[in-house]
Amino acid sequence: MLGFALLLAYPLTVHFAPTEAGIALLAAVGTYVAASLCIRHPVRWLLPPATAAVFWQALPNADWLLYLPPIGINLALGWVFGRTLVRARVPLVARFATVEQGDLSRELKTYTRTLTWLWTLLFIAAALLSFALALSGHRDAWSLFTNFINYLLVGALFLGEFVYRRLRFRNYRHHSPLQLLRNVRGTNLFER
């Protein structure tokens, strides 16, 4: 729950708060993620605020750190989707669809491969645009894109594809968007 709250607070803090607050929150999010993955001791809950306090004091001139997460996260997501498009691998969206449909028809295999390409291109384009806006020096434009528009584009593709798929493939059963998110969460993203 703390991780979810930190992730929700990050874009708002980066957009509306002083740079130091954004860097401190970035440090807290990173520490929380690392601690959750590596440390099972209860002390892990103290690490994010402690790290945020250290970054707040020690790095007042490290504005460039704020530009890294949107670029890195989008590139990582582009890689997660794109690597499954290599021959002899099952496209990532096909894995999600298999949870919902079982064995996929040829028509659904083609559709899920195309959709995996679309997600890959969206994330790579978002990373490139984040990078270009960071270099431009227009922090407000960069912040607006990375902290709001980027999320809206991901949500629009997710929901738009859901509506399109329900209309295009009426003869198949369809889970709710919430169940689709559960399917994604339950899928091994790094399976070969």
N, C-alpha and C positions, 0 to 999 in steps of 0.2 A: 504494500500500500504506500509506504514511504517513497519507493522508487517511482511509482505512478505519479504521486504528488510532485516529486522533483521534476519529472519529465514534463508535466503540465505547466509547472511554474517557470521552467527555463525560457521558452519563447517569450512569454510576457515580461519576464525580468530583463532579458536582453533588449527587448524593444523599448520598454518604458523606464528602466532604471539606469543609474549611472553605469558606466563600463565596468567599474570595479565590482559592482554587485553581480553583474552578469558573469564575470570571470570567477568570482567566488562560487556562484551557483553551478557553473560549469564544473568546477573542481569538485563540488559536493556530489553532483550527478555521477561524474566519472569514478569517484571514490566509492560511492554507493554500489555502482555496478560491479566494480572490481571486488569490493568486499563481499558482495552477495555471491559472486562466483567462486571466491577463493577461501573465505573465512566463515566458519560456522559458529564461532564463539559470539556470545552476546555483545562483546565490545565493538563488533562491526557497526552497530547503530551510532556509536560515538564518532566514528571516523569521518562521515560526511560533514558534520558541522565543524569539526576540528580542522579539516582540510580547507573548508571554505574560509574560516577565520585566518588561516595562514596565508592563503592566496590573497585575501582582501588586503592584508598588510604588506605582503612581500612583492606583489606584482602590479603596482599601480600603472605601470607603463607597458603592460602586455596586452594591449587592445587586440593585437593580431590573433590571440588565442580564441577570441569569439568567432572568428571567421572559419575556423577549422571544423567544428562539428557538422554544420550543414553540408559541407563539401564531403567530409569523410563518411558521414552516414549515408548520403545519397550514392556515393561511389560504392560503398559496401553493399547496399541493397541492389544496385545495378549488377554488381558481381554475383551476388547470391542468385538472382534470377538468370543472368546471362550465362553463367557457367553451366546451367542445365540445358542449354541449347546446343551444346556440343553433341556430335553424333554418338549414338549408343547410350545417351542419357535420356531420362524422362524429363520433359520440361516441367518446371516447378508448378505451374498452374495445373498441369495434367495430374500431378500428385494430389493437389487439393481437390480436383474434380473426381478423382478416383475414390476418395473418401466419401463423396456425395453420391456418385453414380455407380460405383463398382467398375467393372470393365468398361472402357470407353469405346464408343463406335469410332469408325474412321473419321467421320464428320467432327466429332468432339476432339479427337486427337489433333486434327488440323487446327481447329479453333483454339485449343489450349496452347498450342505452339505459337500461334500468332499473338495470342494475348500475353504470353510470356515475353515475346519480343517487345510488345508495347510497354509492359512494365519496365523492362530493362532500359528501353530508350527514354522513358519518362524520368527514371532516376539519374541516368547519365546526363540528360539535358538539364535537370535541376542542379546537379553538381557543377556543371559547366557555367550555368547562369549565376549560381552563387559565387563561383570563383571570379567571373567577370565583374560582377557587382562589387565584390570585395576589392578588386584592383582599381575599380573606377573611383573609389574614394567617396562615393555617395552612400554614406552609412544608413541614412533613412530608407533609401530605395532597397539596399541590401537587406535591411532588417524587415521591411515590409514583405519582401519576397520570401526570405528564409523562415520567418516566424509566423507568417499567415498564408500567403498565396501558395507556397509549396504544400502545406497541409491541405489546403482547399483543392489543389490539383489531384493529390492522392485520393482524397475523399470523393471527388467528382468522378475519377476513373473507377474507383471501387463501386460506387453506387450506380453510376451510368452503365457500367458493364453488367451489373446485376439486372437492371431494368431491360437492357438490350437482350441479354441471355434469356430472360423470362419470355420475351416476345419472340425471339428468333428460334428458340428451342422449347416450344410449348409442350411438346410430347414427352419431355423429361421431367422428373421431379426436381424441385429446387428448394434448398434450405434457405432459411432467413439470413439476412446479412450478419446477424449476431452469431448464428451457427456457422456461417462461413468463416468468421474470425476465429471461432473455436477450432474449426478444421485446420486453419492455418497454424494456429498455436500448437496443435497436436501433431503436426507434420515435421519430420526430421528434414530441416532445410539443407543439411549438408550431406545427405545420403547420395551415394554415387549412382 
